[in-house]
Amino acid sequence: MATTPVANRIAERKLRDRQARRAQIISAARRIAELEGWSNVTVRRLSDEISYSQPVLYAHFGSREGILTAVAIEGFQELGLALEKARKRVKRGTTVKSVAAAYLEFAASSPALYEVMFSLSLSVPFDDAGTPPELRFAFSQLLELFQRQSSKSEVLSELFWASLHGIAELTRTKRFPRSRQKERVRALVELFTFPRNETAQVVKMRSV
């Protein structure tokens, strides 16, 4: 039997309602974490915060880890968009510098979000067949910086990412003083900015 227009509208409304509830749960989790830390983001607390029963939350995400994973994936999408914007808006300086600054600004301005993306033990696969597209999108913005410069663009992208993540984490945990942040970024950009015709030779030398 063909689906009626009324049935289609009902199905669409249910989908919109489900998406709205999911977004509300994720937003509440992020708000609590920013104010009180991730240890306070529990299914019970979220249920009280947004007046949905715990079974509703479990129906959407399956578990507390499912909620945190959804937040982390949303964070990677936002990070990817921030890096894409930084990469495309460059007028002065280099794209490497612009992306580095945007990455560190993202980590500093959203510490709880950055923490759930990288520091909590979530089963989000990286560089795997099951890697969510949001993660691939974020990494692709780093890959774009080196793709036209080297046959080892993925390795360079990973090393650049590792350097940015290390700076972000060590600054967040107050191991690095913020007073030298500009110097770190400047030195990092110098290390990862190669003349086009020298890049292949540099990478080859580093692999020896």
Secondary structure, DSSP 8 states (H G I E B T S, - for coil): ----HHHHHHHHHHHHHHHHHHHHHHHHHHHHHHHH-GGG--HHHHHHHHT--HHHHHHHHSSHHHHHHHHHHHHHHHHHHHHHHHHHS--SS-HHHHHHHHHHHHHHH-HHHHHHHHTS-----SSSTT--HHHHHHHHHHHHHHTTT-TTHHHHHHHHHHHHHHHHHHHHTTSS-GGGHHHHHHHHHHHT---TTTHHHHHHHHH-
